[in-house]
Amino acid sequence: MELQVPDMTCGHCSGVIERAVQNVDARAKVDIDIATRTVRIESTRPANDFVSAIREAGYSASVRA
């Protein structure tokens, strides 16, 4: 799945977001691209679980169409 996080702007942001994803699924594979503000996640958990966790961490997130 691919999520868009428009307010992710730096390495600190990506670290917070990666921890939020890992809290949902510790075995998830996470690929973060700060330049495109995209988070790619390989997991069996639903995308909405990750969107909620990222939002709880203080960032806006949505599933990229």
CHARMM internal coordinates of N, CA and C (Angstrom, degrees):
IC EDIT
DIST 1 N 1 CA 1.4470
DIST 1 CA 1 C 1.5129
ANGL 1 N 1 CA 1 C 108.88
DIST 1 C 2 N 1.3060
ANGL 1 CA 1 C 2 N 115.46
DIHE 1 N 1 CA 1 C 2 N 156.81
DIST 2 N 2 CA 1.4583
ANGL 1 C 2 N 2 CA 120.55
DIHE 1 CA 1 C 2 N 2 CA -179.33
DIST 2 CA 2 C 1.5208
ANGL 2 N 2 CA 2 C 108.54
DIHE 1 C 2 N 2 CA 2 C -129.33
DIST 2 C 3 N 1.3263
ANGL 2 CA 2 C 3 N 115.42
DIHE 2 N 2 CA 2 C 3 N 128.29
DIST 3 N 3 CA 1.4555
ANGL 2 C 3 N 3 CA 121.22
DIHE 2 CA 2 C 3 N 3 CA 179.57
DIST 3 CA 3 C 1.5171
ANGL 3 N 3 CA 3 C 109.35
DIHE 2 C 3 N 3 CA 3 C -114.26
DIST 3 C 4 N 1.3129
ANGL 3 CA 3 C 4 N 116.13
DIHE 3 N 3 CA 3 C 4 N 147.04
DIST 4 N 4 CA 1.4566
ANGL 3 C 4 N 4 CA 122.69
DIHE 3 CA 3 C 4 N 4 CA 175.19
DIST 4 CA 4 C 1.5192
ANGL 4 N 4 CA 4 C 107.53
DIHE 3 C 4 N 4 CA 4 C -104.15
DIST 4 C 5 N 1.3384
ANGL 4 CA 4 C 5 N 116.06
DIHE 4 N 4 CA 4 C 5 N 128.55
DIST 5 N 5 CA 1.4694
ANGL 4 C 5 N 5 CA 121.49
DIHE 4 CA 4 C 5 N 5 CA 179.29
DIST 5 CA 5 C 1.5289
ANGL 5 N 5 CA 5 C 107.12
DIHE 4 C 5 N 5 CA 5 C -127.46
DIST 5 C 6 N 1.3392
ANGL 5 CA 5 C 6 N 117.47
DIHE 5 N 5 CA 5 C 6 N 86.53
DIST 6 N 6 CA 1.4668
ANGL 5 C 6 N 6 CA 120.80
DIHE 5 CA 5 C 6 N 6 CA -171.88
DIST 6 CA 6 C 1.5240
ANGL 6 N 6 CA 6 C 115.34
DIHE 5 C 6 N 6 CA 6 C -63.84
DIST 6 C 7 N 1.3344
ANGL 6 CA 6 C 7 N 118.64
DIHE 6 N 6 CA 6 C 7 N -22.97
DIST 7 N 7 CA 1.4605
ANGL 6 C 7 N 7 CA 119.67
DIHE 6 CA 6 C 7 N 7 CA -178.70
DIST 7 CA 7 C 1.5326
ANGL 7 N 7 CA 7 C 112.66
DIHE 6 C 7 N 7 CA 7 C -99.56
DIST 7 C 8 N 1.3199
ANGL 7 CA 7 C 8 N 118.07
DIHE 7 N 7 CA 7 C 8 N 16.76
DIST 8 N 8 CA 1.4721
ANGL 7 C 8 N 8 CA 122.05
DIHE 7 CA 7 C 8 N 8 CA 173.44
DIST 8 CA 8 C 1.5279
ANGL 8 N 8 CA 8 C 107.02
DIHE 7 C 8 N 8 CA 8 C -88.31
DIST 8 C 9 N 1.3381
ANGL 8 CA 8 C 9 N 116.47
DIHE 8 N 8 CA 8 C 9 N 114.27
DIST 9 N 9 CA 1.4631
ANGL 8 C 9 N 9 CA 119.29
DIHE 8 CA 8 C 9 N 9 CA -172.16
DIST 9 CA 9 C 1.5273
ANGL 9 N 9 CA 9 C 115.05
DIHE 8 C 9 N 9 CA 9 C -124.23
DIST 9 C 10 N 1.3448
ANGL 9 CA 9 C 10 N 117.94
DIHE 9 N 9 CA 9 C 10 N -7.68
DIST 10 N 10 CA 1.4628
ANGL 9 C 10 N 10 CA 118.12
DIHE 9 CA 9 C 10 N 10 CA -173.64
DIST 10 CA 10 C 1.5253
ANGL 10 N 10 CA 10 C 111.41
DIHE 9 C 10 N 10 CA 10 C -153.41
DIST 10 C 11 N 1.3089
ANGL 10 CA 10 C 11 N 115.46
DIHE 10 N 10 CA 10 C 11 N 177.59
DIST 11 N 11 CA 1.4548
ANGL 10 C 11 N 11 CA 121.55
DIHE 10 CA 10 C 11 N 11 CA 179.42
DIST 11 CA 11 C 1.5191
ANGL 11 N 11 CA 11 C 112.81
DIHE 10 C 11 N 11 CA 11 C -62.65
DIST 11 C 12 N 1.3131
ANGL 11 CA 11 C 12 N 116.68
DIHE 11 N 11 CA 11 C 12 N -36.06
DIST 12 N 12 CA 1.4688
ANGL 11 C 12 N 12 CA 119.51
DIHE 11 CA 11 C 12 N 12 CA 177.81
DIST 12 CA 12 C 1.5309
ANGL 12 N 12 CA 12 C 109.55
DIHE 11 C 12 N 12 CA 12 C -62.32
DIST 12 C 13 N 1.3273
ANGL 12 CA 12 C 13 N 115.95
DIHE 12 N 12 CA 12 C 13 N -45.73
DIST 13 N 13 CA 1.4711
ANGL 12 C 13 N 13 CA 120.41
DIHE 12 CA 12 C 13 N 13 CA 178.73
DIST 13 CA 13 C 1.5234
ANGL 13 N 13 CA 13 C 110.29
DIHE 12 C 13 N 13 CA 13 C -57.10
DIST 13 C 14 N 1.3195
ANGL 13 CA 13 C 14 N 116.21
DIHE 13 N 13 CA 13 C 14 N -47.63
DIST 14 N 14 CA 1.4648
ANGL 13 C 14 N 14 CA 119.21
DIHE 13 CA 13 C 14 N 14 CA -177.00
DIST 14 CA 14 C 1.5257
ANGL 14 N 14 CA 14 C 111.01
DIHE 13 C 14 N 14 CA 14 C -63.94
DIST 14 C 15 N 1.3231
ANGL 14 CA 14 C 15 N 118.11
DIHE 14 N 14 CA 14 C 15 N -34.64
DIST 15 N 15 CA 1.4555
ANGL 14 C 15 N 15 CA 121.29
DIHE 14 CA 14 C 15 N 15 CA 177.82
DIST 15 CA 15 C 1.5209
ANGL 15 N 15 CA 15 C 112.10
DIHE 14 C 15 N 15 CA 15 C -65.76
DIST 15 C 16 N 1.3283
ANGL 15 CA 15 C 16 N 116.31
DIHE 15 N 15 CA 15 C 16 N -42.02
DIST 16 N 16 CA 1.4672
ANGL 15 C 16 N 16 CA 120.99
DIHE 15 CA 15 C 16 N 16 CA 178.10
DIST 16 CA 16 C 1.5285
ANGL 16 N 16 CA 16 C 109.67
DIHE 15 C 16 N 16 CA 16 C -63.98
DIST 16 C 17 N 1.3243
ANGL 16 CA 16 C 17 N 116.20
DIHE 16 N 16 CA 16 C 17 N -43.16
DIST 17 N 17 CA 1.4637
ANGL 16 C 17 N 17 CA 120.92
DIHE 16 CA 16 C 17 N 17 CA -178.97
DIST 17 CA 17 C 1.5241
ANGL 17 N 17 CA 17 C 110.71
DIHE 16 C 17 N 17 CA 17 C -67.26
DIST 17 C 18 N 1.3239
ANGL 17 CA 17 C 18 N 117.26
DIHE 17 N 17 CA 17 C 18 N -41.28
DIST 18 N 18 CA 1.4679
ANGL 17 C 18 N 18 CA 119.52
DIHE 17 CA 17 C 18 N 18 CA 178.55
DIST 18 CA 18 C 1.5289
ANGL 18 N 18 CA 18 C 110.61
DIHE 17 C 18 N 18 CA 18 C -62.01
DIST 18 C 19 N 1.3269
ANGL 18 CA 18 C 19 N 117.92
DIHE 18 N 18 CA 18 C 19 N -41.94
DIST 19 N 19 CA 1.4677
ANGL 18 C 19 N 19 CA 120.62
DIHE 18 CA 18 C 19 N 19 CA 177.40
DIST 19 CA 19 C 1.5223
ANGL 19 N 19 CA 19 C 111.31
DIHE 18 C 19 N 19 CA 19 C -63.06
DIST 19 C 20 N 1.3307
ANGL 19 CA 19 C 20 N 117.10
DIHE 19 N 19 CA 19 C 20 N -39.46
DIST 20 N 20 CA 1.4663
ANGL 19 C 20 N 20 CA 120.52
DIHE 19 CA 19 C 20 N 20 CA 178.24
DIST 20 CA 20 C 1.5291
ANGL 20 N 20 CA 20 C 110.75
DIHE 19 C 20 N 20 CA 20 C -61.80
DIST 20 C 21 N 1.3339
ANGL 20 CA 20 C 21 N 116.38
DIHE 20 N 20 CA 20 C 21 N -41.90
DIST 21 N 21 CA 1.4670
ANGL 20 C 21 N 21 CA 121.10
DIHE 20 CA 20 C 21 N 21 CA 178.24
DIST 21 CA 21 C 1.5248
ANGL 21 N 21 CA 21 C 110.12
DIHE 20 C 21 N 21 CA 21 C -64.85
DIST 21 C 22 N 1.3227
ANGL 21 CA 21 C 22 N 117.10
DIHE 21 N 21 CA 21 C 22 N -44.84
DIST 22 N 22 CA 1.4606
ANGL 21 C 22 N 22 CA 121.14
DIHE 21 CA 21 C 22 N 22 CA -178.73
DIST 22 CA 22 C 1.5326
ANGL 22 N 22 CA 22 C 111.62
DIHE 21 C 22 N 22 CA 22 C -65.73
DIST 22 C 23 N 1.3213
ANGL 22 CA 22 C 23 N 117.57
DIHE 22 N 22 CA 22 C 23 N -28.97
DIST 23 N 23 CA 1.4584
ANGL 22 C 23 N 23 CA 120.63
DIHE 22 CA 22 C 23 N 23 CA 176.68
DIST 23 CA 23 C 1.5240
ANGL 23 N 23 CA 23 C 111.64
DIHE 22 C 23 N 23 CA 23 C -67.75
DIST 23 C 24 N 1.3298
ANGL 23 CA 23 C 24 N 116.83
DIHE 23 N 23 CA 23 C 24 N -29.64
DIST 24 N 24 CA 1.4630
ANGL 23 C 24 N 24 CA 121.25
DIHE 23 CA 23 C 24 N 24 CA 177.18
DIST 24 CA 24 C 1.5224
ANGL 24 N 24 CA 24 C 110.07
DIHE 23 C 24 N 24 CA 24 C -77.70
DIST 24 C 25 N 1.3416
ANGL 24 CA 24 C 25 N 116.07
DIHE 24 N 24 CA 24 C 25 N -45.51
DIST 25 N 25 CA 1.4628
ANGL 24 C 25 N 25 CA 121.53
DIHE 24 CA 24 C 25 N 25 CA -178.56
DIST 25 CA 25 C 1.5227
ANGL 25 N 25 CA 25 C 108.20
DIHE 24 C 25 N 25 CA 25 C -145.46
DIST 25 C 26 N 1.3241
ANGL 25 CA 25 C 26 N 115.49
DIHE 25 N 25 CA 25 C 26 N 102.71
DIST 26 N 26 CA 1.4691
ANGL 25 C 26 N 26 CA 120.69
DIHE 25 CA 25 C 26 N 26 CA -176.65
DIST 26 CA 26 C 1.5284
ANGL 26 N 26 CA 26 C 112.01
DIHE 25 C 26 N 26 CA 26 C -63.09
DIST 26 C 27 N 1.3182
ANGL 26 CA 26 C 27 N 117.76
DIHE 26 N 26 CA 26 C 27 N -20.83
DIST 27 N 27 CA 1.4690
ANGL 26 C 27 N 27 CA 120.98
DIHE 26 CA 26 C 27 N 27 CA -178.71
DIST 27 CA 27 C 1.5223
ANGL 27 N 27 CA 27 C 112.99
DIHE 26 C 27 N 27 CA 27 C -96.49
DIST 27 C 28 N 1.3242
ANGL 27 CA 27 C 28 N 117.72
DIHE 27 N 27 CA 27 C 28 N 1.87
DIST 28 N 28 CA 1.4664
ANGL 27 C 28 N 28 CA 121.34
DIHE 27 CA 27 C 28 N 28 CA -178.72
DIST 28 CA 28 C 1.5271
ANGL 28 N 28 CA 28 C 110.22
DIHE 27 C 28 N 28 CA 28 C -66.16
DIST 28 C 29 N 1.3212
ANGL 28 CA 28 C 29 N 115.25
DIHE 28 N 28 CA 28 C 29 N 142.72
DIST 29 N 29 CA 1.4621
ANGL 28 C 29 N 29 CA 121.22
DIHE 28 CA 28 C 29 N 29 CA 172.66
DIST 29 CA 29 C 1.5228
ANGL 29 N 29 CA 29 C 106.66
DIHE 28 C 29 N 29 CA 29 C -93.49
DIST 29 C 30 N 1.3297
ANGL 29 CA 29 C 30 N 116.70
DIHE 29 N 29 CA 29 C 30 N 126.33
DIST 30 N 30 CA 1.4638
ANGL 29 C 30 N 30 CA 122.01
DIHE 29 CA 29 C 30 N 30 CA -174.44
DIST 30 CA 30 C 1.5220
ANGL 30 N 30 CA 30 C 109.53
DIHE 29 C 30 N 30 CA 30 C -120.60
DIST 30 C 31 N 1.3254
ANGL 30 CA 30 C 31 N 116.39
DIHE 30 N 30 CA 30 C 31 N 131.02
DIST 31 N 31 CA 1.4632
ANGL 30 C 31 N 31 CA 122.41
DIHE 30 CA 30 C 31 N 31 CA 175.60
DIST 31 CA 31 C 1.5216
ANGL 31 N 31 CA 31 C 106.82
DIHE 30 C 31 N 31 CA 31 C -127.60
DIST 31 C 32 N 1.3329
ANGL 31 CA 31 C 32 N 116.15
DIHE 31 N 31 CA 31 C 32 N 116.10
DIST 32 N 32 CA 1.4584
ANGL 31 C 32 N 32 CA 121.27
DIHE 31 CA 31 C 32 N 32 CA -175.98
DIST 32 CA 32 C 1.5234
ANGL 32 N 32 CA 32 C 109.50
DIHE 31 C 32 N 32 CA 32 C -111.76
DIST 32 C 33 N 1.3326
ANGL 32 CA 32 C 33 N 115.57
DIHE 32 N 32 CA 32 C 33 N 130.14
DIST 33 N 33 CA 1.4640
ANGL 32 C 33 N 33 CA 121.95
DIHE 32 CA 32 C 33 N 33 CA 176.54
DIST 33 CA 33 C 1.5230
ANGL 33 N 33 CA 33 C 107.49
DIHE 32 C 33 N 33 CA 33 C -118.77
DIST 33 C 34 N 1.3323
ANGL 33 CA 33 C 34 N 115.60
DIHE 33 N 33 CA 33 C 34 N 103.09
DIST 34 N 34 CA 1.4671
ANGL 33 C 34 N 34 CA 120.60
DIHE 33 CA 33 C 34 N 34 CA -176.97
DIST 34 CA 34 C 1.5276
ANGL 34 N 34 CA 34 C 110.69
DIHE 33 C 34 N 34 CA 34 C -65.31
DIST 34 C 35 N 1.3336
ANGL 34 CA 34 C 35 N 117.54
DIHE 34 N 34 CA 34 C 35 N -38.01
DIST 35 N 35 CA 1.4646
ANGL 34 C 35 N 35 CA 120.99
DIHE 34 CA 34 C 35 N 35 CA -176.75
DIST 35 CA 35 C 1.5264
ANGL 35 N 35 CA 35 C 112.24
DIHE 34 C 35 N 35 CA 35 C -60.32
DIST 35 C 36 N 1.3262
ANGL 35 CA 35 C 36 N 116.91
DIHE 35 N 35 CA 35 C 36 N -40.48
DIST 36 N 36 CA 1.4685
ANGL 35 C 36 N 36 CA 120.32
DIHE 35 CA 35 C 36 N 36 CA 179.93
DIST 36 CA 36 C 1.5189
ANGL 36 N 36 CA 36 C 111.87
DIHE 35 C 36 N 36 CA 36 C -98.10
DIST 36 C 37 N 1.3513
ANGL 36 CA 36 C 37 N 115.84
DIHE 36 N 36 CA 36 C 37 N -2.11
DIST 37 N 37 CA 1.4732
ANGL 36 C 37 N 37 CA 122.82
DIHE 36 CA 36 C 37 N 37 CA 179.96
DIST 37 CA 37 C 1.5325
ANGL 37 N 37 CA 37 C 111.09
DIHE 36 C 37 N 37 CA 37 C 56.33
DIST 37 C 38 N 1.3268
ANGL 37 CA 37 C 38 N 113.88
DIHE 37 N 37 CA 37 C 38 N 45.09
DIST 38 N 38 CA 1.4559
ANGL 37 C 38 N 38 CA 121.51
DIHE 37 CA 37 C 38 N 38 CA -177.09
DIST 38 CA 38 C 1.5229
ANGL 38 N 38 CA 38 C 110.11
DIHE 37 C 38 N 38 CA 38 C -119.24
DIST 38 C 39 N 1.3192
ANGL 38 CA 38 C 39 N 116.09
DIHE 38 N 38 CA 38 C 39 N 140.54
DIST 39 N 39 CA 1.4573
ANGL 38 C 39 N 39 CA 122.56
DIHE 38 CA 38 C 39 N 39 CA 175.21
DIST 39 CA 39 C 1.5273
ANGL 39 N 39 CA 39 C 107.25
DIHE 38 C 39 N 39 CA 39 C -122.25
DIST 39 C 40 N 1.3404
ANGL 39 CA 39 C 40 N 116.38
DIHE 39 N 39 CA 39 C 40 N 117.74
DIST 40 N 40 CA 1.4620
ANGL 39 C 40 N 40 CA 121.01
DIHE 39 CA 39 C 40 N 40 CA 176.60
DIST 40 CA 40 C 1.5234
ANGL 40 N 40 CA 40 C 107.83
DIHE 39 C 40 N 40 CA 40 C -102.28
DIST 40 C 41 N 1.3200
ANGL 40 CA 40 C 41 N 115.69
DIHE 40 N 40 CA 40 C 41 N 131.82
DIST 41 N 41 CA 1.4606
ANGL 40 C 41 N 41 CA 121.21
DIHE 40 CA 40 C 41 N 41 CA -175.90
DIST 41 CA 41 C 1.5185
ANGL 41 N 41 CA 41 C 109.20
DIHE 40 C 41 N 41 CA 41 C -129.93
DIST 41 C 42 N 1.3300
ANGL 41 CA 41 C 42 N 115.17
DIHE 41 N 41 CA 41 C 42 N 130.78
DIST 42 N 42 CA 1.4564
ANGL 41 C 42 N 42 CA 120.81
DIHE 41 CA 41 C 42 N 42 CA 171.73
DIST 42 CA 42 C 1.5212
ANGL 42 N 42 CA 42 C 107.12
DIHE 41 C 42 N 42 CA 42 C -107.25
DIST 42 C 43 N 1.3402
ANGL 42 CA 42 C 43 N 115.21
DIHE 42 N 42 CA 42 C 43 N 113.18
DIST 43 N 43 CA 1.4550
ANGL 42 C 43 N 43 CA 121.03
DIHE 42 CA 42 C 43 N 43 CA -176.83
DIST 43 CA 43 C 1.5232
ANGL 43 N 43 CA 43 C 108.89
DIHE 42 C 43 N 43 CA 43 C -162.49
DIST 43 C 44 N 1.3251
ANGL 43 CA 43 C 44 N 115.44
DIHE 43 N 43 CA 43 C 44 N 159.13
DIST 44 N 44 CA 1.4594
ANGL 43 C 44 N 44 CA 120.18
DIHE 43 CA 43 C 44 N 44 CA 175.02
DIST 44 CA 44 C 1.5243
ANGL 44 N 44 CA 44 C 111.20
DIHE 43 C 44 N 44 CA 44 C -89.22
DIST 44 C 45 N 1.3123
ANGL 44 CA 44 C 45 N 117.15
DIHE 44 N 44 CA 44 C 45 N -8.23
DIST 45 N 45 CA 1.4687
ANGL 44 C 45 N 45 CA 121.13
DIHE 44 CA 44 C 45 N 45 CA 178.53
DIST 45 CA 45 C 1.5281
ANGL 45 N 45 CA 45 C 109.80
DIHE 44 C 45 N 45 CA 45 C -75.15
DIST 45 C 46 N 1.3431
ANGL 45 CA 45 C 46 N 117.79
DIHE 45 N 45 CA 45 C 46 N 151.56
DIST 46 N 46 CA 1.4704
ANGL 45 C 46 N 46 CA 120.25
DIHE 45 CA 45 C 46 N 46 CA 179.13
DIST 46 CA 46 C 1.5298
ANGL 46 N 46 CA 46 C 112.40
DIHE 45 C 46 N 46 CA 46 C -68.42
DIST 46 C 47 N 1.3203
ANGL 46 CA 46 C 47 N 115.28
DIHE 46 N 46 CA 46 C 47 N 149.17
DIST 47 N 47 CA 1.4679
ANGL 46 C 47 N 47 CA 121.68
DIHE 46 CA 46 C 47 N 47 CA -178.18
DIST 47 CA 47 C 1.5163
ANGL 47 N 47 CA 47 C 111.89
DIHE 46 C 47 N 47 CA 47 C -56.84
DIST 47 C 48 N 1.3229
ANGL 47 CA 47 C 48 N 117.26
DIHE 47 N 47 CA 47 C 48 N -37.09
DIST 48 N 48 CA 1.4691
ANGL 47 C 48 N 48 CA 119.95
DIHE 47 CA 47 C 48 N 48 CA -177.61
DIST 48 CA 48 C 1.5186
ANGL 48 N 48 CA 48 C 112.77
DIHE 47 C 48 N 48 CA 48 C -61.97
DIST 48 C 49 N 1.3429
ANGL 48 CA 48 C 49 N 117.85
DIHE 48 N 48 CA 48 C 49 N -28.66
DIST 49 N 49 CA 1.4702
ANGL 48 C 49 N 49 CA 120.16
DIHE 48 CA 48 C 49 N 49 CA 176.22
DIST 49 CA 49 C 1.5289
ANGL 49 N 49 CA 49 C 110.25
DIHE 48 C 49 N 49 CA 49 C -62.03
DIST 49 C 50 N 1.3364
ANGL 49 CA 49 C 50 N 115.88
DIHE 49 N 49 CA 49 C 50 N -41.49
DIST 50 N 50 CA 1.4718
ANGL 49 C 50 N 50 CA 120.24
DIHE 49 CA 49 C 50 N 50 CA -179.16
DIST 50 CA 50 C 1.5239
ANGL 50 N 50 CA 50 C 111.06
DIHE 49 C 50 N 50 CA 50 C -74.18
DIST 50 C 51 N 1.3241
ANGL 50 CA 50 C 51 N 117.47
DIHE 50 N 50 CA 50 C 51 N -39.17
DIST 51 N 51 CA 1.4694
ANGL 50 C 51 N 51 CA 120.69
DIHE 50 CA 50 C 51 N 51 CA 177.18
DIST 51 CA 51 C 1.5277
ANGL 51 N 51 CA 51 C 109.31
DIHE 50 C 51 N 51 CA 51 C -58.45
DIST 51 C 52 N 1.3230
ANGL 51 CA 51 C 52 N 117.07
DIHE 51 N 51 CA 51 C 52 N -45.79
DIST 52 N 52 CA 1.4713
ANGL 51 C 52 N 52 CA 121.23
DIHE 51 CA 51 C 52 N 52 CA 179.94
DIST 52 CA 52 C 1.5259
ANGL 52 N 52 CA 52 C 111.15
DIHE 51 C 52 N 52 CA 52 C -62.20
DIST 52 C 53 N 1.3311
ANGL 52 CA 52 C 53 N 116.90
DIHE 52 N 52 CA 52 C 53 N -43.95
DIST 53 N 53 CA 1.4686
ANGL 52 C 53 N 53 CA 120.32
DIHE 52 CA 52 C 53 N 53 CA -178.59
DIST 53 CA 53 C 1.5212
ANGL 53 N 53 CA 53 C 111.21
DIHE 52 C 53 N 53 CA 53 C -64.61
DIST 53 C 54 N 1.3239
ANGL 53 CA 53 C 54 N 117.09
DIHE 53 N 53 CA 53 C 54 N -40.93
DIST 54 N 54 CA 1.4717
ANGL 53 C 54 N 54 CA 120.71
DIHE 53 CA 53 C 54 N 54 CA 179.50
DIST 54 CA 54 C 1.5300
ANGL 54 N 54 CA 54 C 109.95
DIHE 53 C 54 N 54 CA 54 C -66.81
DIST 54 C 55 N 1.3096
ANGL 54 CA 54 C 55 N 116.67
DIHE 54 N 54 CA 54 C 55 N -39.32
DIST 55 N 55 CA 1.4721
ANGL 54 C 55 N 55 CA 119.96
DIHE 54 CA 54 C 55 N 55 CA 177.52
DIST 55 CA 55 C 1.5251
ANGL 55 N 55 CA 55 C 110.74
DIHE 54 C 55 N 55 CA 55 C -65.02
DIST 55 C 56 N 1.3265
ANGL 55 CA 55 C 56 N 117.19
DIHE 55 N 55 CA 55 C 56 N -40.55
DIST 56 N 56 CA 1.4639
ANGL 55 C 56 N 56 CA 120.99
DIHE 55 CA 55 C 56 N 56 CA 177.56
DIST 56 CA 56 C 1.5302
ANGL 56 N 56 CA 56 C 111.10
DIHE 55 C 56 N 56 CA 56 C -63.26
DIST 56 C 57 N 1.3450
ANGL 56 CA 56 C 57 N 116.77
DIHE 56 N 56 CA 56 C 57 N -28.07
DIST 57 N 57 CA 1.4668
ANGL 56 C 57 N 57 CA 121.13
DIHE 56 CA 56 C 57 N 57 CA 178.45
DIST 57 CA 57 C 1.5269
ANGL 57 N 57 CA 57 C 111.33
DIHE 56 C 57 N 57 CA 57 C -79.54
DIST 57 C 58 N 1.3259
ANGL 57 CA 57 C 58 N 117.63
DIHE 57 N 57 CA 57 C 58 N -4.71
DIST 58 N 58 CA 1.4682
ANGL 57 C 58 N 58 CA 120.51
DIHE 57 CA 57 C 58 N 58 CA 174.51
DIST 58 CA 58 C 1.5058
ANGL 58 N 58 CA 58 C 115.94
DIHE 57 C 58 N 58 CA 58 C 105.70
DIST 58 C 59 N 1.3175
ANGL 58 CA 58 C 59 N 117.63
DIHE 58 N 58 CA 58 C 59 N 12.19
DIST 59 N 59 CA 1.4672
ANGL 58 C 59 N 59 CA 120.93
DIHE 58 CA 58 C 59 N 59 CA -178.66
DIST 59 CA 59 C 1.5161
ANGL 59 N 59 CA 59 C 109.96
DIHE 58 C 59 N 59 CA 59 C -121.44
DIST 59 C 60 N 1.3214
ANGL 59 CA 59 C 60 N 115.31
DIHE 59 N 59 CA 59 C 60 N 150.07
DIST 60 N 60 CA 1.4652
ANGL 59 C 60 N 60 CA 118.39
DIHE 59 CA 59 C 60 N 60 CA 174.76
DIST 60 CA 60 C 1.5332
ANGL 60 N 60 CA 60 C 107.18
DIHE 59 C 60 N 60 CA 60 C -83.21
DIST 60 C 61 N 1.3137
ANGL 60 CA 60 C 61 N 116.32
DIHE 60 N 60 CA 60 C 61 N 142.59
DIST 61 N 61 CA 1.4583
ANGL 60 C 61 N 61 CA 120.99
DIHE 60 CA 60 C 61 N 61 CA -179.37
DIST 61 CA 61 C 1.5142
ANGL 61 N 61 CA 61 C 109.29
DIHE 60 C 61 N 61 CA 61 C -148.70
DIST 61 C 62 N 1.3183
ANGL 61 CA 61 C 62 N 115.31
DIHE 61 N 61 CA 61 C 62 N 146.64
DIST 62 N 62 CA 1.4576
ANGL 61 C 62 N 62 CA 120.56
DIHE 61 CA 61 C 62 N 62 CA 175.80
DIST 62 CA 62 C 1.5161
ANGL 62 N 62 CA 62 C 108.46
DIHE 61 C 62 N 62 CA 62 C -149.42
DIST 62 C 63 N 1.3112
ANGL 62 CA 62 C 63 N 115.57
DIHE 62 N 62 CA 62 C 63 N 156.47
DIST 63 N 63 CA 1.4633
ANGL 62 C 63 N 63 CA 120.52
DIHE 62 CA 62 C 63 N 63 CA 177.69
DIST 63 CA 63 C 1.5243
ANGL 63 N 63 CA 63 C 107.26
DIHE 62 C 63 N 63 CA 63 C -72.82
DIST 63 C 64 N 1.3198
ANGL 63 CA 63 C 64 N 115.08
DIHE 63 N 63 CA 63 C 64 N 130.49
DIST 64 N 64 CA 1.4589
ANGL 63 C 64 N 64 CA 119.95
DIHE 63 CA 63 C 64 N 64 CA -179.09
DIST 64 CA 64 C 1.5220
ANGL 64 N 64 CA 64 C 108.91
DIHE 63 C 64 N 64 CA 64 C -82.65
DIST 64 C 65 N 1.3216
ANGL 64 CA 64 C 65 N 115.91
DIHE 64 N 64 CA 64 C 65 N 128.01
DIST 65 N 65 CA 1.4638
ANGL 64 C 65 N 65 CA 120.27
DIHE 64 CA 64 C 65 N 65 CA -177.39
DIST 65 CA 65 C 1.5191
ANGL 65 N 65 CA 65 C 111.66
DIHE 64 C 65 N 65 CA 65 C -78.83
END
COOR INIT
IC SEED 1 N 1 CA 1 C
IC BUILD
